[in-house]
Amino acid sequence: MIQPQYKRILLKLSGEAFMGKRETGIDFEAVTQLAKEILEVKKLGVDVAIVNGAGNLFRGKSGAKHGMDQASADYIGMVATVMNSLALQNAIENVGGETRVMSALEISKVAELYIRRRAIRHMEKDRIVICACGTGNPFFTTDTAGVLRALELNCEIMLKASNVDGVYDSDPDENKLAKKFEKISYQDFVEKNLQALDQTAVALAREKNLPIEIFNFFENGNLKKVVCGERIGTLIR
């Protein structure tokens, strides 16, 4: 019987994970597949918390480039994560899971306010906790929010779902000779100025010794493989 390597994980989903074959917005078939992959891991007895991005709906950086106040743009991005969170909640519950959406911003009609001890209690009751609105503060990415929530919720690792199979020394789409790292230290990641993860997130993970694995989530079964210890992506630690 396959045994998971971790008892509690933080899954960081990018907004692109919600797009499927669309160029923008939410592809509900893709979200249903996400839900099935997540529930399969939950059935192994693994506690799961999730942090969503919202690049499929709105990017704060894009708004800022068009003259929008950075803080306002970031808040719009946070609200967009609620839309993704509710879509994922619905999909997970449709395939038999139990969830709670918890928001760093108070939106009481659709989500609970994020409270650390309550989130931990939900996971102890076998609920998948979906954390919306990042850290609740502008100027911080959802990568950083993922590391923060992983630390707060006593997760053993942050798993970042990506559309590539790990971290490379250069863009593999532009350089066919790009080298993939199976494992890289926090220090080397920062010194090489790699872009697969926000540098602030890496700095916080390094300070608290939280491992991060970046892997291709878009191949069916990969999440389960990573949780069970198969090294298919890049481990940062």
N, C-alpha and C positions, 0 to 999 in steps of 0.2 A: 504494500500500500504506500502510495506517495505521501511523504511527510513534509509539511512546510518548514522552512528554515526560520521563519519569523512568526511571532505570535500577534504582532500588531504593526501595521504598516500605514504610511501616508502615501496615497496615490495622487500625484500632481498631473492633472489633465490639462492640456492646452485647449484653447478654443477650437483649433483645427480638428481635434478629435470628434467634435460635434458636427462637422461639415459633411463628412462622408464624401460623396461625389459632387456635392454642390460647391460653388465658388464662394458662397457666403451663407449665413443663416444656419438653421438646424436641420439636419437630415435625420428623421426619426428612425429610419431603418438602421443607420449607423449608431444611433444612441441605444437602440435595443441591443445591438451586438455588444456595445460597451457594457451594458447592464448584465448581459449573460456572462461575459468574461469576469466581471467583478463578483457576481454571485457565485461563480464556480470556486473562486478563491475563498469567499466567505464560508462556503460549505466545508472547506478544509479545517475550519475552526480558527481562522485568522480574523482578528479585529481589523476593520477597514475604516479609515477616515480619508476623505477626498477633498482636494482643493481644486477648483476649476478656474481656468482662464476664460477670456471672452473675446479673443481675437477674431472669432467668426462673426461677431456682432459689432464690436467697436474696439478700437485701440486708442488708449489715452495719448500715446505718442503721436498718432496720426492727427488727432484733434489739435494738439499743441502746435504741430507743424503748420496748421492752417490758421494760426493766430489765436486759438482758444487758450484761455488761462489753464496752465498745467494742472492745477488742483481740480478745477471744474471738469476737465477732460478725464482725469483719473477717477473722479466720482461717477461719471457716466459709465466708465468701464466697470466699476464695482457693481453698479446696478445691473449691467448686462450679465454679470456672472450669476445673478439671481435667476435670470431666465434659463441659463444653461443648467443650473442646479435643479430647478423645478422640472425641467425636461428629463434630467437623469433620474430624479426621484420617481417620477411617474413610470419611467421605463423599468427601473429596478423592481418596483412594487408590482408591475405587470407580470414580471417573470418570477415572482414569489419571494422577493426580499422585503425587509422592513427597514425603513430609513427615517432620518430626521434631517431637515435642512436647517442649518444654523448660520445666521448672518452676523457679520461684524458691525453692520449698520442696522438700526432698528427698523424692521419692516414686519410688524407683528401680524399683519393679515395673512402673510404667506410663509413666514419663517420664524423660528425661534431666535431670540437674541443669543449670540454665541457667549456661553459661559463655560469656562474650562471644566469645572467639576461636573456640570450637567452633561457636557459632551462625553466625558469619560464614563459617566453612569449609563448613557445611551449605549455605548459600545459594550459595557458589561452586560447589558440586556440584549446583546446580539443584534443591535441596530447598526446600520451603516450610516455614518455621520458625514454629511456633505456640507462643507464649509464654504459659504459664499462671502463675497465682498472683500476678499483679500484680508489685509490687516485692519481694514477700516480707515486707513490713512492714505492720503495721496503720496506720491513719490516713491512708493514701494511696489515692486512687482509681485505677481502671484507666485513666482519662484520663491521669493523671500517669505511670503505668507505661508507657503508650503513647509518650509524649514521651521518657521515659527510654530505652526500648528503641530508639526511632528514632535517638536521638543515639548510643547505644552501637554500633549496628549500621551507622552511616554512611548512614542513609536520607536521601533528599533531601526528603521530605515525610511528614507523618502525615495519612492520610485517615480521617476519622471518619465511619463509616456511621451514618445517622440515619433516623428515620421522617418527617422533614420535609426540605424542599429547601434548607435553609440556616439562617442566623442572622437573627432578626427583632428589631426594637426592643421588641416586646412579644409575648405569646403569641398566635399567629395563630388558635388555636382559640377564644380569647376575644375577640379584637379583629380584626374583618374589615378594619380599616384598617392593620393592622400592616405596617411597612415592612421589606422584606428587604434585607439588605446583600449586595452582590455581592463587596465587599472591605471589610475593616475592619482597622485597625491593632491590635496587641496592646494599646497604651495605651488606645485608645477602648473596646475590649472590656472591659477591667478597669474603667475609669471609669464605663461605663454599667451595670456589674454584670450583664452578660448571663449567662444560666444554661445556655447550650448546651454549655458546656465548663467543667470544673473550673478555678478561678482559679489554683491552684497549677501546673497543667499549662501554662496560658497564660504564667505568669511564667517558668517554666523554658524554654519555647519562645522567648520574647522574649529571654532572656539569651543563648541560643545561636543565635538567628536561624533557627529551624526553622519553615518555613511549615506551616500546618494548613488543610486544606480539609474543611468539613462539608457533606455532600451526602446526598440521598435514595438509599439503597442498595436500596430495595425496588422500584425500577423496573428491570426487566431491561435490562442493557447500560450502566447508569450508571457502574459502576466502570471499565469500559473507556473510556468517554467522558472521565472525569476524568483517568485516567492518560494519555490521548492529548491532554490540554490543553484540552478543552472545558470552559468555565466554566459549570457547571450548579448549583453550590452557593454557598458563601461562603468566600472565602479570607481567612485571618487571617495577617497578617505585618507 
